């Protein structure tokens, strides 16, 4: 078997894999680009006429001239060549092109073991026995001969490389953006064209071609960053695409619908065409056929498209209901979309995508059992193998249900399958989603190394299409939102994300995409660069939209975060209603992780009201409620799977009993949290536990026990403040001053007048050597949030 390699000026080109190599870096060329290069290399002694190239590679088509020019440009760019001063490819105007650099062709001969020699060796290796030549031994000899032949043939077969055991290099597929279809018919009942029809065309084109079609949600997010105008050139850059298709649907005086589309490349308008029909939905196969032919040279017929593509039904009424369902799911919510998918499924029982969307609707409505049954039924169908995109869709959405039900092992199996079976070029978007969900599972299990590894892989694949939603490391955090949250990812630029989210919201409002509006509003509410009032307003809007969409999981997440935001600002009473509502929803739909989190937040809310009670007479009542709720939560066997939440509940229970004067019990609970935080390698959480332990020792005037914690590397400003006070009480004034000065140096931005006054007291006492009784140190328990400047 022969493998050719062309070598020229530091470059190597392998035609069998379309791989261009230079300085140990390789690029897989597109098929057409590779074909042009190979023809030029094979015919370097002559000018290859333009018409010859067009005939050999494109055969026919109205766009082939421009395609050839694009291929030549790509080759020159990769080779560092110039049309004005060519080194490799010279243009002969009106004629064609010629390869002008010296090039050597190297042929490698791959040899395999000789069949005759192998056979001889196999026979010689068989032990020699003495046989009686009767009928039985004759059969035995024949059987032995057959066995030898099978062995030989098996050996030769295994020695021969096949497609299954030789890894083939593949070129990056052509990437295409299909912008949402613009409805210019003047008929408002056809609004489904913008989202529903676009989605169906994208799905059908993805399944029927080797093109990499960018998902619609990614395109929408990219466009949202360009408002108020939509810039084609910017989209080429931001999403690194090869082609962009922009379409408009109009209606003629004779009531015919016309789809006018334009295909753009990096250099401007590339191709335009018009399709006419009396019925828009019936034109989908024609649209897919045209796009395939223009971009992929795929000659699928409309009949083949309908027969082989599961994203389309053979029944136009089923397709119409499906398109309306997609539109309703985005704009009105799952409840309004449900009857459309049910109708599509009833009209065409074999319409698998309608069945999958019906399952998705059920999952959003919180009907997880029937949703799981439908998803699992689809996975069991052999026909699913013909549609990898549908299989991935089912696996991702079933995994989300498993995660919300705390069935993490089952979810991980599905997500790992998505990662393993989706090519990083063709369907990197699905792979990114799976990696983020795997990261979430690792976070629930407190597997921080795995969590960061999955997140790193997702970020590497999604450089050009990161989701707008800011995924907080935790829903809640024990720190001021104006400073830094616990275990906060410093790589997240909240100010930059704020600007992107505001633009995204504007775009989704123009598109009437209610689902994406709600998601963006929730993210805006989580962004602490806004004022408290602005954040509450965003969250209230998100809550209303998720209620309208009847998306129970996202609704309970929004309510939980709203409640926690109130707790951050010491408004535990106002937090109670949204948290209780979220708790009830989570119990009703069986969202175990959300239920446990809401239980924690209810106890947190009661503790907050006990620490800063609206009515001093109710302090004991609130603290007793909080104590009992934290104890009940810690006794819930389901919490054992969430070590971090267990640690947080232990820490806050320690704070609660400390407020009740039970300092010994507080130390035991805080030590329990401290051990878990250390095991989980949660640095900032460990700092809080050290701070709390130090304060408990101070409260009991165990100054020596307090300063024993000085050697712990996990110290924050408040901990050093407590340690300074301990040294002061032990009359080691110089040490108290030294620690206070260190604290000032490390925390100059937050060093207050009160902090400076305390430092001056230490210095005064040290100078006079006369002990003064100082006021008590501030509580460690008030450090989880900032006081709201105005009443809500």
N, C-alpha and C positions, 0 to 999 in steps of 0.2 A: 504494500500500500504506500503511495507517494504523498508526501506533504510538502507543498512549495512555500518558500519564504523569499520575499524580495527584500534585498538590503541596499540602502542608498543613504549616504551622508549621515550616518548615525541613526537612521530610521530602519525599522524592520516592519514589513507588512505580511500578515498571514491571511491569505484569501479564505482558507477553510473556516476560520473563526471571525473574519472581518476585523482583526485586531491590529491596530497601528501602535507600534512601540517606539518610545524614544526616552533615553535616560531612565530606564527601568519603570517608566510610566506608560500605561497602556490605555487606549481608547477604543471602544467597540463602535465601528462606523455603522451608520444606517445602511440598509440594504442598497438603496439607489446610489448613495455616495460610494459605497464599497465597489459596486459594479462599475462605476465610472473610473475609479482608480485602477481597478484590475485591467480593464480594457486598455487604458493608456499605458500601463506598465508592460503589457504583453505586446503592444504595438509601438514601442518607443522609437523605432527606426523610421516612423512615418507620421504624417498628419492624419489624425482620425477625424473624419468629417462629422459635422454636427448632426446631419441627418442619419448617419450610421449609428451614432450613439443613441439617438432618439428611437430608432427602429429596434436596436438590440435590447434596450432597457425598458422603454416605455410603450413601444409598439403603437399605441394610439392614445388619444386624449387631448383635450383642449388646453391643458395646463402644462404639457410636457416641456415646452420651451423654457418657461419660468423655472420649472423643476430642475432642468439641467443647469441653468445659471446658478441656482441655489446650491446645487451639489458642488459646482466648481468653486463657489465662494467658500463653502464649508471646508473643502480640501485645502484651499490656499490658507485659510485661517489656521487650520490644524498644523500645516507644514511651515507656517511663518513665511509664506510666499506672497508675491505681489504681482498684480497684473501688469503694472508699469515696468517693473524690473524683475521679470520672472526668473526663478532659479530651477523650478521643477515643471510647471505647467505653462506653456506659452500659447497665447491665443492668436489664431490666424483669422482675422476678421473676414466674414462672409464664407469662411471655409470650415474651421473647426479648431481642434486642440492637439498639442503634441507634448509628450513627456521628453524633456530636454536634458535631464540630469543622468549621469551614468548610474546604472542599476544592475545588480547581480542577482541572478535567480539561483537559489539553493534548494535542492530537492533531497529530502530525507526518505530513505527506503526503510520501512518498518518490516522486520523479518519475524517469522513465526516458526515454531518447531516443525521439522519435516514430519509429514504424516507417516511416511514409510519408516523413518527412524523411530518415531514414537511408538508405532505398532510393534516394531521389533523389540524395543525395550520393554513394552508391556508384556509381550509373550514370554520373553526370557525371565521376567520376574515372577512368573507363575510357577509354583512348586511342581516337581515332576512326581507323579504317582504311577504305580503299576496297576493297570486296569484289566479286567477280564472282558474280552470282546464278545459280549452277548448283547441281546437287545436292550437290556437296561443300561449297560455302559455306553452303548451307542447313543441313546438319548442323552446320557450324562455328558458325553463328549460334545454333542451338538449344543447343549445348553451352555457348556463351558465356553465354546467358541462364540456364541452369541454374547455371553457376558463380557468376553474380551473385547469384542467389537464395540459394545456399548461403552465400555470403559475408555476405549480409544477415542470414540466419537465425543464422549463427554469431555475428555481432556482437551481435545482440539477445540470444541465449542467454548469451553471455559477460557481457553487461552486466547480466543479471538475477541477483540474488543467489540462491545455492543453499545447501543445508545443508552442502555440502563447503567452500565458501569464505567462509561467514559464521560466525564463532565464536559459538556459543550459550553463554550463561551457564547454568550448571547449579547446582541447589541441592545443599547437602550432603545425602547420603542418610541415612536413618534408621539409626542405629548400634545393634546388638543384641549382647548377650552371652548365649551359651548355656552355662550351667554344666555341668560333667560330670554325666552321668546317674548318680543314686545307685541302686545295686543293693540293694534291700531284699527280694529274693525268698528269701534264705536259701540259694540255690544257688551254691556257689563256682565252678561251671563256667561261670557267666554273668558272670564278672568283666570280660569283654571289653565289657560294656555301658558301663562307665565311660569308657573311652578309645576303643574301636573304634566303637561306635554313635554316640557324640557326634561323633567326627570325620566320619563319613559324613553325618550330618544337617547339620552345619555346611557341608560341601562342597556337598551338594545344594541347600541353601537359598541359598548364595552364588551358585551358577550359575543358579538359577531365579528370582531376584528382584533388585530394585534395592537391597536392604538391604545395609548394610555390616556383615558378621558379623565380630566380633573373633576372630582365630585362637585356638585352644585354648591354645597355649603362652603367649600373652600373658596370657590370663585366669588361667592357673595361676600365673604369676609375680606377678600382682597379688594373688591370693588369698593367696599365700605370705607377703605382707607384713602380713597381718591376723591371723595365728595368735595365740592358739589358737581364735579364733572367726571365722566368715565373716560379714562385715558387708556387707549389700546396699547400704546407703547410701554406704559408703566406696567401693565399686566404681563407683557412679554418678559419684562425684567424680573418682576416680583415672583412670578410663578414658573419662570424658566420654561416656557412653552414654545412649541414649534409653530402652531397655528391657532388662530382664534376665529370662531364662527359667530357672526352676529346676524340675527334673523328678526324679521318683522312680518306679522300676519295682517293682511288687509282684506277688505271685502269689496267686490266690484259691484257695478250697477245691476249686473245680472245675477247677484247673490252668489257669485263664486268666490271661494276663498283663495287667496294667493299667499304663498310663503316665499318671501324674498330674502335670500341669504347671501352673505358676503363672507368669503374666506380670506383672512389676512395672514401674511407672514411678516417677518421682521422688517421687510422693506416697504410695507404698505399694503394696499388692496391687491389681492392675489387672484380672486375668482368670484364672480357673482352669477347667480342663477335664480330662476323663478319656477315654483311648482304650483299648479292650479288644481283645484278639486272642489266638488260640491259638498264634501264632507271632510272636515279637518282630520278627524281621528283616523279615517281610512288612509290618510297620506303618510302615516308613520313609517310603514315599510318602504315607501318611495323615498322618504327623507333619509332613512338609514342607508338605503341602497346608494343614493347619490353621494352622501358623505363618505361612505365606504369607498366608492369608486374614485372620488376626487382625491382622497387623502391616503388611501391604502391600496389602491389598484385592485380592490377586491370585487369580483364580478358576481357576487351573490344576487340571485333573482329575488323578486318580492315573495314568490312562493316559498323559496328556501328560507327566507327570513321568517315568515310566519310559521313554517314547520319546525324550525330549529331553534328559535329564540324564545325562551320561557318567559322573558319579560313582557311579551306580547301575547294576547289571546287571539285566536282566529276569529273571534266574535267582536265586532266593532262596539256593540253595546257594553260588553264586558270591559273593553279598553276605555270607553268613555266614563264608566263608573269608577274605574281604577284611577284615571287622571283626576277626576273630581275628588276622589278620596285623598290623593296626595295633596291637592290644593287645600282641602278642608283641614287636613292634619296640620298643615303649616299655619293656616290663617284662623281657623275656628276651634281646632282642638280635636282630641281623640273621639269624643262623644259624637261630634258632627261628622267625622270621617267614617265612623263605624258602619253606618248603613250603606255607604257607597261601596266599601270593600266587601261587605256581605252580599250586596247585589251582584258585584262582579263575580264573586265565587259561586253564587247560585246560577248565574247564566252559564258560566264555564267552570265546572267542578275541577278541571285539570289546570286551572290558572294558578300555578304555584306561588307566584309573586303576590297575588291578591290574598292568598292564604297566609303568607308570611306577614304582610302588612296588617291583616286582621289580627294576627297574634301580637304584633307590636302595639296595636291600639288597645288590646285587652291588657297588656302589661302596663301601659301608661295609665289605664283606668284602675289599676290595682288588682285586676282579676288574674292573679298570677298562675293559679292552677290550670285554668283552661288555656292560658297563653303558653305555659310550659308544655302542655299536652300537644298543642298545635306545632310548636317549634320542634319538639322531639319527634313528632310524626313526620315532619318534613325531613329531618336528618336521617330518618330510617329509609327514605325513598331512594332507590337506585338512580332515578332520573336526576337527582340533585347533583350527581357527578358531572353532568353536562353543563351545569351552570355554577362555576366556582364563586361568582359574585353573590349568588343567592345563598350558597352554603356559608359563605363568610358572614353575610347579613344575619342569617339565623344563628350562627355560633356566637357572634358578638352580642346580640340582643338576649339570647338565652343566658349567656354568661353574666350579663348585667342583673338579670333576675336572681341568679344563684348568688351573686355578691350581696345583693340587698337582703337576701334570705340567710346570709352568713354561711352558705354552702360553698366555701372558698375553694376546696379541693376540686369540686366538679367544675367550677368556673375556670380554674387554672388550666385544666385539661383542654377545654374548648379554646381558650385564648392562646395557649401554646400552639395549638393546631393552626390557628389563624396566622401566627407569626411564622411557623415553619412552612406553610403552604402558599403564602402570598409573596410573589416576587417583589423585591424592594423597588423595582422600577415600575412594573405594571400596576401594582396595587399597594403602593407604599402607604396610602392614606388609611386603609384598613389595618395595616400592620402597626401604624402609629397608634391608632385607637386601642388595639389589643395590648400594646406595650404599656400605655398609660394605665389601663385597667389592671394589668399584672403588677404595675407599680403600686396601685391602690391596694391590691391583695397583700403584697409584701408589707405595706404600711400597717394594715389591720393586724398582721401577724408580728409586727415590730421587727421585721427582718430588714434592717436599714441598709445593709450592704446591697441586698437584692433590689430594694426599692430604688436606691440611687442608680444602680446599674440599668434597670429597666427604663428609668426616666432619662438617663444619658442616651440610651439607644433611641428612644422616642424623639428626643431633641435633635439628635444627629440626622434622623430621617426627615424631620419636619421643619428644617430650617426655613423653608419657603412657604409653609402653610400651617404655622402654629395656631392653635385655637385661641380665640379671644378671651375665653373664660379663664379667669385667674383661679387656678386650682390651689386653694390654701392647703398647707401641709396638714392642718387640722381644722375642723369647723370652728372650734373655740381655742383660745389660747389664754394663758395666765399672764398677760402682760399688756401694757398700754398700747392701744392701736396707733398712738401718735409717736411711739418709739419703735420697739421691735417686738414681734410676737415670739413665743417660745418656739424653738427649733425652726425659725423663719429662714427661708431660702433667700440669701442676700442677692442672688442673681436676678430676682424679680424686680423690675423697675416699675413701681406703682404709679409714678407720675406719667411715664410713657404709656403704660397700659390704660391709664385714665383717659388720655387723649384718644387712643385707639378705640376704646369702648364707646366714647361719646360719638365718634364718627360712625361706628358700627350701628349704634342705636338709630341714628338719623337715617341710615340706609335701609335698615330693616323696617322702619316706619314707612318709608316710601314704597317699599316692596310689599307692605302689609303682611309681613312674615311675623305673626304674633308669637310663635314658638321661639324664634331667635330673639325677638324683642324681650321676652320674659327672661331668657337665659342671660342676656346682656345686662338687663336691669339688676338681676341678682348679683352679677359680677361687680357692677357699679356700687351696689350696697356693701360689698365686701371690701371695697377699695378705701383705705383709711385716709387718703389725701383729701377726701371731701369732708365737709362739716358733718356733725352728727345729724342735724336736721335734714341735710341733703341725702344722707345714707338711708335714714328712715323712710324718706319719701320714695327713693328708688325701690326699697324692699317692699313697701306697701303696693307700689305699682306692679312689681313682679308677682306679689301674692294674688292680686286681682286677676292678672293675666293667666297665671297657672290655675286659678280657680275656674276661670272661663274655659281654659283648655282641658280641665278635668285631669290634669297630669298630677296624680297624687304624690308620686315620689318627689318630684321637684317642688311641689307645694309644701310638703312637710319639711324639706330642706330649707326652704325660704323662711318658713315660720320659726324653725329652730334657730336660724342665724339671727332673725329679728329679735327673738327673745334674748339671745346671748349679747347682742349689741346693747340692749337695755341694761343687762347685768354689768357690762363694762363700765357704764356710766352710773352705777349704783342706783338703778331704778328697777330693783328686783320685783317690785309689785307690778310694774307695767310689763315685765317679762313673762309673768305667769300665764296670761291668756294665750299668746301665740305658742308657748311651749306646751301647754296642756292640749291645745288643739293639734299640734304636731304629734304629740304622744298618742293621742286617740287614733289618728290616722295610721301611725306606724303599727300600732297593735292590731288595727282592723285588717291591714293588708299583709301582716306578717313580716314587716321589715325589722329584723331583730337588731341589727346594728343601730338603726335609727331609734328604736324603742329604748335601748340601753343608754344611748346618748341623751335622749330626752329625759329619762329618769335622772341621769346625772345633772342635767340643767335645771330640773325642778328642785332638786336638793340644793344646787348652787344658788338658785333664786331665793330660797328660804334662808340660806346662810347669809346672803347679802343683806336681806331685810333684818336679820338678827344682828349683824355687825353695825349696820347703820339704819336702825329701825325708824320708820316714819313716825311711830308713836313709841316713846321710851318704855311704856308699860307692856308692850308686846315683845320686847327683846327676848325674854326667856322662851316665850311661846314659839317664836320663829326658829330659835336655835334648837329647841327640842324637835321641831318638825324636821329641820335639816339633818340633825343627828340620826334620827330614825330612818330617814330616806336614804342617807349614805350607807347605813348599816344594812338595810334591806338590799341595796344595790350590790354591796360587796358579798352578800350571801347568795346572790343569784348565780347559779352554776354556769350560766351562759357567758358571764363576764370573764371566766377563766381564759377564753380565747382572745381576749383583748387586754393584753398586759398593760398597755399605756393608760387606758381608761381606768383600769383597776388601780394603778399607781396614782392617777389624778384624784380618784375618789378617796383614796387613803389620805392623801395630802390635805384635801379640803375637809375631811372628817377630823383630821388633826387640828386644823384651824378652828373648826366649830367647837370642839370640846375645850380648846384653849380659851376661847371667848367665855366659856362657862367656868373657867378656873381649874379645869381638870388637866393640869400640865403634864403629869406623869403619863396619863393616857394619850395626850397629844404627842408626846415624844415617841411613844410606841408606834402610833399610826404614821408619823412622819418618817421614822426610821424605816418602816415597811415600804413607804413610797420611795425613799432615798435608795434603798437596795435595788428596787425594780428599775429606777431611772438609770442607775449605774450599769446594770446588766443590759439595758436597752441602749446604752451609750447616748442618752439624751442629755447633752451638756447643759443647756440652759435650764431644763427642768431640775437637773441635779443641783444647780446653783440655788434654785428656789427652795429645795428641800434643806440644803445646808443653811441658808438664811433663816429658815423657819426653826430648825433645831437650835441654832445659836440664840435666837430670840427666846425660845422656851427656857433655855438654861439661864438666861438673864432674868426672866420673869421669876425664876425660883432662886435667884441670886447665887447660882452655881457658877461663879466667875471662872474658876479653874477648868470646869468642864467646857465652858464656852470657848476659852482660848485654845483648848486642845483641837478645835476645829480649824485653827489658823493654817495648819499644814495642808488642809484640803485645797486642791488647786481650783475647785469650782466655787469662786467667790464673786459676788457682785458688790455694788456700792453699799447697799444696805447691810450686807454681812460684815464688811470692813468697819462700818459705822458701829455695829454691835460689838465687834472685837476691840475697837478703840475704847469703847465704854467699859468693857470688861477689864482691860489693862488699867484704866483710870481707877476703877473701884478697887483694884489690887494695889493701887498707889504706885504703879509703874508708869509714871507720867511721860517719861521720854518715849517709851514704846507706844503709848496712846497717841502722842503727837506724831511720831513717825508714821503710824498707820493712817492717821487722818490726813497727813500731807500726801501720802501715796494715793489715798482715795481722791484727793483733790486733783492730783496730776492725771489720774486715769479717767476722771469723770468731770473734766473742766466745763464741759457743755451743760451739765445738769447740776453743777455745784451752786447751791442756793445761799441766800443771806443767812438762813438758819444754820446751814452747815458751817459757814465761816464763823458764825458766833460761837458755835460749840468748839471749834478749833482754838479760838482765842481764849475760851475759858480754860482749856487744857493748858495752854501756854501760861496763863496768869497763875493758875494753881501751881504749876511747875516752878515758876519764878519765885513765888512766895512760900512754896512748900507748905501750903495751908489748905487742907481738903475742904471742898465745898459740896453740899448736897445739890445734885443736878436734877432737872426735871426728867421724867421717864422717857425712854426712847420710843419713837413711833412704832406702831404695830406692823408686823410683817404681813398681816392679813388684809391690809388696805391697799396692797401694792399690785393687785391684779387689774386695776383700771384707774382712769383719771376721773376726777369729779366733774360732772357736767356743769358748764358755766351758767346755763340758764335752765329754768324749769321746763319740763316737757308737758 
